[in-house]
Amino acid sequence: MILKLNSNVRRNNSLCAATMAKPSSLGTRVSRLGRDSLICARGLLAAGMKDEVKQLLLTFAKFEKDGTLPNTIHGNDVSNRDTSDAPLWFAVVCDDLADKKFFDTQVDSTRTIRDVLASIAETIPKEHRTASAWMLTPR
């Protein structure tokens, strides 16, 4: 699924268009898909693409494990978790979404977005709970 973005979004942020494409179609050309997709989601929200951002968040939430998110998604292969700041950006975008009902959205049969955020928060060591410290620390 490649989204049809308005020309203003496509022209000003081609990464936004790329990050919303099927991950498998991007191959190795995008090496930071997880983190970059979540950073870019803030721009997509500003462009009014709330539903697309919700879908992106649900996709990444589905693959949350022990407070980590995949750095790349290739079909169901989410083994590359070499990113320490994707979970932080995930939380920031959930906050930016400003839709409290979204926190109760089911991710799978046992978890909600709220559960995923709690898992992420529980795994951040106390000394790394500021954005500047956590993003610079390998996990």
N, C-alpha and C positions, 0 to 999 in steps of 0.2 A: 504494500500500500504506500504509494507516494502521494502525499497530500497536495491538493491544488492550493497553493498559497497565493495570496494576492501579490501583484507585481512589486509592490513596495517592500513587503517582507522578503521576497525572493531576491530583489536587487540589493537590499541593505544587509542581508544576513544569509548568505548562501549556506552557511553551516546549519542554520535552522532547518532549511529544506533537506539537507543531507541527513541530519540526525533523526528526522521523522520518517525517513525511508526505511524499508525493510533492512534490518541489520545485515542479513545475508547478501543483500545486493551491494553493500558497500565494501565487502571483502576486507583487505588489509589497508585500504586507503585511509580509513579513519581509525587511528590507534587508541583514541581516548573516548570512545563512543559513550560509555556510561556517564562519566563526569561531564563531558562536553554537552551531551544531550540534556542533562539536568540544568546546567548553566544556561543553555540556550532556551530552555523552557520558560525562563523568566521573560525573555523577549517575546515568546509566543503568547504568553499571558497578556503582555502589553498590547499585542496585536489582536486581542480578543479571542484567541483560540483556546478557550477554557476546556472544551470537551476533549480536544486533542491532547492537552497537557494532562488531563485526568487519565486518559488512556496510557500515556507514557508513564505516569507514576504507578499505575496499576501493573504495567508490564514489569517495571523494575521491582516493585514490592513483591511480586510473585517469586522473585529469585533471591530475596533477602535471606541471608543465612548467618546466624551468629553475629548480627549487627553489621554485616558486610553486604555490599551490592556488587554485581559484576561490573567489570570495566568494559567488557564487550559481551554482546549477546549474539551468538551464531546459532540460530534455531533454538534448540534446548541446551546447547553447550554454553555454560556460564562459568567455566572453570577459571577464566582469567579474572581474578579479584584483586589485581595489582593496582588498587586505588584506595587512598585513605580518605579522600574528601568527597567521593560520590555520596556516601550516606549523609554527610552534612548538607550538600546541595539538595538532596532529596527532601530533607526536613525543611530547608529554606523555601523550596518551591511549594511544599504542602502549606506552609505558613502564608506564602504569597497568594496562594489560591483563595484564601479567605472564605472557605466554604466549610463550615463546621460539620455539616452533614457528611462531607466526603470522608472524614475521619472514621466514620462507621461503615464505610463501604467494604464489602467482603472482598478479600484478596483471593482466598481459597476457602475450602470448607471449614477451616478452623481459625482463620485470622482475618483481622480487619486492618485498614491502614493504621489505625491507632496502635494496634499490636506491633506492627512493623516499626513504627516510630519508637515505641517503648523498647523494643529489642535493640534498636540502634543506640538509643540513649543509655541503656544499661551496659553497653560494651565500651563506652568511652571512658577511659581512665580519668579520675578526678583532675589530675594535673593537666589534662588535655582538653578540658571542657570550654576553652575559648577557641574561637574560629582560627585565630592566627597560630596558636600552638598546635591544634589538632591537624590542620592541613599540612603542616610541615613535618609531621611525625609519621614514619612508616608504621604500618600496623602489622 
